[in-house]
């Protein structure tokens, strides 16, 4: 297995856009998907969000890239086929697929609905399937996934703006819940106002928090407060502003992927405050003394498990929360990647796969 060309690996023809090398340039790509197994759901992909990790992966910035690579792990669409043992879905249902499409099902983490921390957790793309073949992501026309890892998309959520919830949404919802930063009346800071940051603001507000956005860009103040409903805005490079806010926050969600100083952020926390890192810079310096002096915690968080991801989607449905998006055709994807690198998007690109992906 795995030695055959991508378009012959499986019986069902598929089509998408793939990167072939670390230039990260995507272009049309013919490949194949497996037949729908007994517990599988086949989803016709209508929209797919572009996550910052897609950019890292296509350019092999993490050193793990396998080419050809079809990225994309924020996809929504319509169920077009179900296996005979599938109970959760019927043909015609709206469905989503996120960052993971498999796990062992029996370990300590899987049995606690934390499949995302399973040692055998299978990522949606740039990974190898249990049968030895390659997994390809959502910049494509169709995907086949075990029903356990497919999500119901509530009817009142627009499909295009719901797509980024499957990564940017759960990545910010999960730490707010896990670290107890989901209680009304807390003061929560959000560092960085991008794909993740803007979702963190929306969730924290929906939980009843007072939200402070912390950013280097003064230009983002208006959009943070007027556009997203944040209560306060701090310019991280303004020493006076930062000093005035010392000791005022119960928790901070830090979404920055570049190397940056944690000292000023730890200073903003109250006693027992929590700084949660969601970005993935290679190395950050951790100043220990201010943590000891205030019994403060610096933690991290990944995505959530299947149960929590569905809970997040239902929470979004109840509170009318979606991502702020710019919808693009598939042939704009390379330009979108360049703009994403410069943070030139409010706040998430979503590819209109259903209308613009045409077979080469």
N, C-alpha and C positions, 0 to 999 in steps of 0.2 A: 504493500500500500504506500501511497504517498510519492511513488516514483513516476506516476503517470502525470501528463500535463494537466493543468488546472481544469481545462474544459472537458477532460475525460475522466476525472477522478470519480465523479458521481453521475447518475443517470439523468438528472434534471438540469437543463440549460439555465444559466444565470448570467447576468450582465451587470457590470458596475464600473467604477473608476478606481484605478489602483496606482500606487507608487511603485516604481520598479527599482529604485536605488536611493541612496541618501540625499539626492537633490530634493527629494520629497515631492517632485512634480507628479501630479496625477493625470492619468489619461485613460481612455476607454479600455475595458478589459473583459474578455469573455472567460467565464469559468463555469462551475457546476455546483449544484447543491444536492444533498442526499434526498432520497425519497422520504416521504412523510412516514415515520415509524409509528408504532401503536400509541406511544405517549407524546408524539410530536404535534406541534402546531406550525402550519406554514403561513407566514404573514407576507402579504403584498405590502412593500414599504412605500409609504406616501410622503413622509417627511423624515429627514435625519439631521440632527443638530451637529454642529462642528465644535468639538471640545478642544481645549488647549492641549490635552494629552494626544489628540490626533496629530497635531503639529509636531510635538516632541517625537512621536513614534515614526511618522513618515520620514523624518530627517535623521532617524537613528540616534537621537540625542541621549537615549538611555542605554544604547549599546546592545539592545535586544531585538532589533528589527529583523524580520524575515520577509524577503520580497519574493514575488509581488505581494503587496499589502493593500487590501481594501479596508480603509479605516471606518470609523463610525460606530458609536455605542449609545446613541440617543435616538432611537427610531420608533416611529409610530406608523400604524397602517391598519390594514383590514385582514382578518383571518380568511384565507381562501381554501384551506383544507385542514382537517383534523384527523388524527389517528383514532382507531376504534376504541381505545381505552381512555381517551381524553374526556374529562368531565367538566372542566372549567370553561371551555370555549366552544362556540358554534361558528359555522361559516357565516361571515357578515359582521361578526363582532369587531369592535375597535380594540386594538391591542398594541402593546409596547414591548420593546426589548431593550435592556440596559447594558450595563458594563460586564455582567457575568451571565454565562449560559450553561454552567455546570458546576457541580461539586460532588463530593463523595456520598453525601446523604446520611452517613452513619457516625461521623466523628462528633466530638464534644461540641464543636461550633455549629455543625449542621443541625444537630438535635436541639440547639437553642435558637434556631432561626438566624444564625450568623454565618450563612453560607459564604459571605464575602471574605471571611477570615479562615475558611477551610484551607488546609495545606494543598488540597487538590482542586481548589477553585479554578474554573476554566474561564478565561477572559474571552469576550465576544469576538475579538479579532487579534491577529498577530500571535496566535496560539495554535496548539495542535490538539485536535479532537481525540477522544478516547480510541477511535479506530485508526489513528495514525495519519489521518488526512488533515489538511489545513483549515483553520477557521477564518472566514472573511466577514467583514463588518457591514455596516448599514448604508454605505454610499453605493447602493445596489438595489436591484428591483425586487428581490425576494429573499427571505431567510427562513430556515427551518430550525426550530428550537424546542427542546423538551418543555412541555406545558408548565412545569413547575417554575420556569424562569421567564414566563411570559406574563405581562401585567394587563389587567383590565383598565382601559382608559375611560374614566367617567364621561357620560354623555355631554355634560355641560362645558367640558374643556375643549377649546379649539385645538385640533390635532397639531397644527404647526407650532403653536406656542406651548403645547404640552411636551413636545419632544425633549427639550433640554431638562425637563424635570427628572428624566431618567438618569442623569448624572449630576448636573449642576444643582438640581433640586435636592436629591437625596444626600449629596455630599455636604450640604449645609443644614438640612433638616436633622440628620442623624446626630451630629455633635451637639446641637442645641438641646435635643431630647436627652441624649446619654449623659451629658454633663450637668443636667438640671438647670439649663439656661432657658427653659421654656415656661417659666412661671410669670404670671402677670406682675407688673410693678418693678421688675428687674431693670437695671441699666446695662445695656449690651452695646459693645463697640464692634464695628465691622471694618476691617482694614482691607482696602482695595475695592474699587467699585467696578468689577468686571462681571463675567458670566456667573461666577460663584457669589461674589459680593452682593450683587443686586438681589439675588435670591435670598441670601442671609438676611438682608434688610426686610424683605417681605415676610419671611417666616417669623422673625423676631417681633415685628409689628403685630402679626396675627396672634402671637402668643401673649400679647399685651405688654411688651417691653417698651422702654424708652430707648431709642436707638441713636447712637452716635456714629457717623461715618468718618473714618480716618483715612486721609488720602494726601498724596503729595501735590495733587492738581487742584488749585483753587477753582479752576473752571468747572469742577464737578459739583460745587456746592449747590448750585441751583437745581441740577437734576436730582441730587440726593434728597434735598428737602422738598422741593415742589413735585418732582416726578415720582419719587419712590416713598415719600412720606417719612423720611428720617427726621428726627427731632433736632439733632445738633450736627455740626460739621467741624472737624478739626483738621487743620493743615499740618501734616506730620513734620514738615520742615520748619514750622514756626515755633521756636522754643518757648515763647511767651504763652501761646495758646496751649501748648502741650503741658507746660508747667501749671497753668491755671486749672487743668483737668486732672491733675495727679490725684489718685485715690478715689476716683468717682465711679468706676465701672465694676460691675459684678462679674462680667465675662467679656471676652473678646474673641471673635472669630477672625482669624488671620488668613486671608486667601492669597497672599503674595507668593509668587513662585521664584522671585529673584532674591539674591542674598540681601538681607537687610538687618538692621539692629533691633534686637528684642528688648534692650534696656528701656527705651522710652515707653514701650507697650506694657511691660511689667510694672512700670511706675504708675500707669493709669489705673491699675487694678486696686480695688479695695482689699483689705485683709480677707484672706480665703478666696480671693478672686481667681479666675481660671482663664488662661490664655490657650486657645486651641488652634493648632496649626493645620491648615488644609492644603497650603501650597507645597511644592516639593523642591525647594532649593537644595543643592547637594549638602552643604554644611552651614549651620548657623551657630554663632557663639551664644552660649547660655550663661548669663550673669547670675551666679548663685546667691550672692548675699541678699539682694532685694527679695528673692523668693523666701529665704529663711526668715527675713525680718517681717514678712507679711503672711507667712504660711500659704504662699501662693503656689499654684499648680500650672505647669506648662504641659499640655497634652497634644495628642494628634488624633486624627480620625480619617477613615477612608469612607467608602460608600456604605450603604446599609445592606442588611439582608433582604430576602424576598418579601417577608411579611411586613417589615418596616417600610419598604419601598411602596408596597400597595397602600399601606396606611398613610404614607405621605401623599400619594396621588388622591386618595379620598379626602384628606385634609385640604388639599388644593381645591378640590371640587367644592367642598363646603364653604371655603373662604374666597372662592374665585381668584385663586392665585395661579398665574402663568408666568412664563419668561417674557421679557421684552426682547423682541427678535427682529432681525432683518432677513427676510426670505430671499433666497437667491436661486438661480438656475444652476444645474450641475456644471455647466461649462464655465461658470464664474469661480469655481472652487479654488483654483490656484491663486487668483487675485484675492479671494477671501482669506486664504492662508497668509498671504503677505500682509494684508490689513490686520489680521489677528495678531501677527507678530508685533505690530506697532500699537496694539490695543485700540485699533480704530474701528470699533463696533459697539453699538448699544443694543443688547449686551451679548447677544448670542446670534451667530449665523445659523440659519436653518435651510437646508437644501430642499427645494421642492422636487423630490424624487419622482413623484407620481406623474407630474406634467412635463418634466424636462429631461428625464433620463431616456434617451432613445438609443436603441441597439445600433451599433456601428455597422 
